[in-house]
Amino acid sequence: MKKIALFMELSDFYEHGIAKGVVRYAKSQPDWRLFGYGWMFRPLADVGAWHGDGIIARIESPEDADRIESLGVPVVDVAGAYSRPGFRTIANDDFLTGYKAALHLRSCGFEHFAFLGVRGTIWSDERKEGFLKGIGAASKLPVFERPLAWWEDSGGSKADSGRVNYDVGRLKDFLQALPKPAAIFACNDTAGLRATELAREAGIAVPDSLAILGVDDEDILCELASPSLSSIRLDCETIGYRAAQALDAILAGGGSPASSRIAVPPKDVMERESTRIFVCPDSLVAAAVTLIRARAHEGIGVPDLLAVLPCSRRSLEKRFRASLGRSLHEEILRVRLARARRLLLDTDFTVERIAEDCGFGSLPRFNIAFRSAEGLSPGAWRRRRAYSYMS
């Protein structure tokens, strides 16, 4: 039997997804035995005293890396925070995550941007670089970075409360100094939630003056935030599955070279209140886009928009096309199809239910629109993407 340790505490959405992918792979291998923290695994009380064949680890500090390396067994890291010779890394594509964040915030009409990061980690740096690439910033991007522990514990221990308050005040000052309206890309949901909280304390309207986008989609925390936090969902299950697959190949005497890295593309932006806005000099166009993005899945059409916007159809269509380069109907269809793709990938809903949940009104109408956009039926597109996940 191959004894495999899962070195993570399963304390957040990221680790839950990783574990799900690892377990999925382990169940397909009759010779795998998983050890980890929690009742569902064979116990791993102390990894230093554990004797096994390989480790899948979320390495978040140099101390963790030293500890894991000292065991002398093959290691696959699923965090990508620190580079360590001999560790293989299967992690999120962080550059692409930052780039995707930029595209989303630019699609909301913003021209001013900022970044909140975790100092000293590869994944945060790469998300920042991808974001810079996506916004095409000609000037310097305003950046606020602190160590991971600062974001997670409000900046320090209670014994150092004066320093904590001072540093948190620095973040509040940073938010207040940004030109408004502005869009912030937070490297993870922890930073995004902190910014949302401080913006509220400072009287900065979110998203009207400051839109905020996080990463990880810690769905309960994001939903409970006020306003709720938009976030990029990562493909954690695929990361876990491929990490287990890579470790198995190493144990069999093959696999990718030592210190190699495989980047798994992120999923889509889960849009919530913190970015549900469209910034545009034409206030009617801005209102129309905001309504479409919030309610297209409910089946609203152009007549529904005209019922609440003080404008004739001809005038609104003309102003809309001048601002966005597409018609009202094309924007409604674009938003519905984006939601449909996400549901096809992230749920096991039937195609019929997805057609209804996305506001298409009928399955034939959904099939025609989807095939026109993707060249495949919804079912065939889903099967192709599922196959690419398993391969």
CORPE-V714898 format. One line per field, one symbol per residue. psi: psi as a letter, one per 20 degrees, with the letter a starting at -180 (. if undefined). burial: I if it has 24 or more other ideal C-beta (glycine too) atoms within 12 Angstrom, else O. Layout:
psi = ???
burial = ???
This chain:
psi = qpopponqjlirhghggghghghgghiioijppppapqhirpqmhohhjqoahrpoqnojqhgggggghihkqppppjgkhqpopipqporqnhghghghgggghhiijqiprrppropjqghgghhgghggghilphrppppoqrqghghhkjjarhikhghghghhhggghgghiqpqqqppophrhghghgggghgghikpppjghoqppaqhlnggghhiqorqpqqppqmhhhggghgggghhhghjjbarqqjrppppqrbrpnpahijmqppqhohggghggggghhjhiijqaghhghhipmqqgggggghghhgijrrgghgggggghggggghhhirkqqhghgggijkhhqghgggggghhhijqqgghgghghhghgh.
burial = OIIIIIIIOIOIIIIIIIIIIIIIIIOOOOOIIIIIIOOOIOOIOOIOOIOIIIIIIIIIOOOIIOIIIOIOIIIIIIIIIIIIOOIIIIIIIIIIIIIIIIIIIIIIIIOIIIIIIIOOIIIIIIIIIIIIOIIOIOOOIIIIIIOIOIIOOIIOOOOOOOOOOOIIOOIIOIIIOIOIIIIIIIIIIIIIIIIIIIIOOIOIOIIIIIIIIIIIIIIOIIOOIOIIIIIIIIIIIIIIIIIIIIIIIIIOOOOOOOOOIIIIIIIIIIIIIIIIIIIIOOOIIIIIIIIIIIOIIOOIOIOOIOOOIOOOOOOIIOIIOOIIOOIIIOIIIIIIIIIIIIIIIIOOOOIOOIIOIIIIOOOOOIIOIIOOOOOOIIIOIIOOIOOOIOO
